[in-house]
Amino acid sequence: MQLVDAHCHFDFPEFDGIRDQVLAEARGRGVEALVIPGVRRADWARVQALASPDRGLWICLGIHPWFVGEHSEQDLIVLEAQLADLPEGCVALGECGLDALHGELAAQLPWFQAQVDIAARVKLPLVIHSVRSHDEVHGLLRSSGWSGRALVHGFSGSYQQARKLVDLGCYIGVGGVITHDRARKTRDAIARLPVEALVIETDAPDMAPAGVAKGQNSPIYLPRVLQALAELRAESAETLSEALYDNVRQLYGWC
């Protein structure tokens, strides 16, 4: 099977000193590529230093809603300039978005809007962080006339919310949350969505699957997400992996 971890914070210090080991083990489990999102300007250089398409390491650059307070409008100018030059291995703008559990949406909205506009101008997909804000994300994308590709990563919400995002052309990121029995609403949503709308991810070191300690997630656990998804949808993991691989290639413009 060929698997791609569509969203993995492989630059985080949790992987310092063990990246080559983790990458080798992940490859041994069928994970041939990772996409590493940047979350703030202070980290962009670190993310870019990891970019290595030959090793299956791809990147995004963006301003995460948790960190909007440490940025200025100049950072948006720098972001657009860097993305327009398309750094090595860069496949999207992100991670950007909204988070109703961390800060105020009113403060985050202008930053999300600005990055949606930048992505449209530089013709790159979006990688979107959306927590308790799916309706607001949908509303902003719709009002902006967004017609590009986008990943709503680490989705946790209802089928109705997911369906609205899919109808706008968004892909839905499926992660460790579906391995937890308590996540009934999200599991129901993922089971009912068209397979063409799904990609899998770890969000490592966060969003750990069942049986993995908090903060200890890794791309080596991506096959667990695949297996849980296959069981949830009553499909074979092999057949499902082929569709997911095609989806992530479409999302990031690899085909």
N, C-alpha and C positions, 0 to 999 in steps of 0.2 A: 504493500500500500504506500502511496505517496501522500503525505500529510504536510500541511502548512499551518504553523501557529500564527494566526492572523493578527495577534496583538499580544506582545510579550515584552515586559520591561527588563530586557536582558542587560541593560546598562546599569541597573540598580546595584548598590554595593553588596547585596546578598549574593551576587554571583562573582564578586571579586575573588580571584585566585582559583576559581573552579570552572570558568567559562568553557575552556577547551574540553574538560571532562564532561560537563553537562551536554555540550553540543555533540560530542561523540556518542554519548549514551542516547540522546534524543534521536540522532541519525540511525542508531541501531534499532530504534523502535519505529522507524518509518517517517520521522519528522525531517523533511529535507530543507525547510526554510523557516525563518522567523521574521516577523515584521516588528521593529522596535520603535515605539512612538516617543517623540520628545514632548516633554510636558511644560518646560519653561526655558527661557533664553539661556539661563545659567547652565543648563544641561545640554544645550544643542551641540556644542563642540564634542562633548563626551559621547553623545549618540552618533554623531557623524564619524567619530574615530572608529566606531565598531562596524560601520558599513563595509560589507564585503560580499557583493553579489556572487562571487565565485564560491564563497563558503555558505551561501544561502542566507546571508544576513542583510536584510533590507531595513530602511528607516522611514520615519515620518518626522516632521517638525511642526510644533504648534504650541499654543498656550492653553493649558488645562484650566478649567474654571476654579480649581482650588487656589491657583497662583496668580489670578488676574491682578491682585492688589500690589504685587511687586513689579508690575510692568508699567510702561508708559506708551504713548502713541508711537514713539520712536521705535519701540520694539516691533510693532506691527509693520512699520516701514522696512525694518531690517528683515523681518520674516518674509515679506513679499519679495524683497530683492534676492534673498537666498533661494527661495523656491523658484523664482523665475530663472535662475541660473541652473536649476535642477542638480543639486549635489549628488555625488555618486551614491547609487542605491536608493535614492529617495523616491517613494512611490505614492505619497499622499501628504496632505496637510492634517496634522493632528498630534496630539490629542487635544481636541477642543470640545466645547459643549456647555452643558448646564447641570447643576447639582443642587437640588432643593434641600439636601441634608447638610450642606457644607457652604456656608455663606449665604448671601442674598441673591436671588435670581435677578433682581433689578440691576445689581452691579455686574452680573455675569453676562447679561443679554447683549450689551453693546460689543463686548469682546467676541462673543460667538458670532454675532452678525458680521463683524468686521472680517472674521476669518472665513465665514461662508463666502463673503464677497471676494476675498483674496483667492480662495480656491477656484471660484468661477473664472477670475481673470487669468490665473496661471494654468487653468485647465487640469487640475489635479483632483482626485477623490478626497473626501473628507473622512476622518476617523473621529467619531463622536462619542463623548462621554455623556450619558444621560441617566441621572438618578432621580427618581420621583419627578421627572420633568418631560416625559415622553410627549405629552400633549403640547407643551411649549416648544419643544424641538420641532415637532411636526408643523406647528403653526408658523414658526420662523422660516423653516425651509420652504413651505408653501407660499408664504407671502413674499419670499425672496425670488420666487420663480426658479428654485433650484432644479436643474435637470441633469446634473452629473451623477456620478456614483458616490455612494456614502455607506459607511459601516457604522451602525449603532452597536457599539461593542458592549460585551457583557450584559446583554439584555436581561432585564428582570421586570416583567410587567404582564399585562393581560394580552389575550389574543387580539382583542379589538384594537389596542394600542399598537401592537406589532403589525397588524394588517394595514393600518393607516400608513405606517412608515414604509412598509413594503410597497404599497400602492404608489408611493412617491418615488420608488426606485431604490430604496435603501436595502442593504443587506443586514441581516440580524446576526450578531455575534453570539455564539453559543459557547458557554464556558462551564466551569465547575459547578455552577448553581444547579444545573439539572441533575447532578449526582446526589442531591440532597432530597430526600422524600418530602420534607416539609415545604419545598418550593412548588406546591401544587399548581398555583396559577401560572407560573412561568413554564413548568413542564407541560401543562395543557396547551399553552400557546405554541411552544416549539413543536409539539406533536402534530399540530394542526396546520402549521404554515407550509407553503410549498417548498420543497427541498431546494428549488432554484434560488431561494432567498437566504439560504443559510451558509455561514462559514463557522469554523470552530477555532477556538483560541484558549489560552490559559490565563492571560492577564498576570502571569507570574511576575513576582513572587506572591501576588495577592490572588483572591478568588479561588482558594484551594478547594479541590474536590473532596468528597467524603473520604475520611480516613487519612487525610494529610493535614498536618498541623497548620494553623493560621500563620501566614507569612512564609511558609515553606514550599509554596507551589513552584513548579518547574515545568519547562517544556517537555520533560520526559513523561509527564502525566497526560499529555494530549491524547494518547490512545484511550485513556479512561473516559475522556469526554466523548470520543467517537463511539465507544462501546455503549455508554449510557444513552447516547442519542439513537443508536441502532435499536436498543431494547425499547426505548420510548416510542419509536415509530414502527416497530415490528418489521424492520428491514435488515438485510445483511450488512455487516460492517464494510465488507469489501465493495459492494455495490454503492453504498452510501459514500464511501471515501472517494470514489471516482467523481461523483456529482459535486462533492464539497471541494475537491481539487479544481474542477472546472470553474466553480463559483469564485474561488479566491483569485484565480488567474484573471477572470473577468473583472473583479473588483479592482485589482491593483494594476490592470493594464498589461499583464504579461502575455496576453494572446490577442 
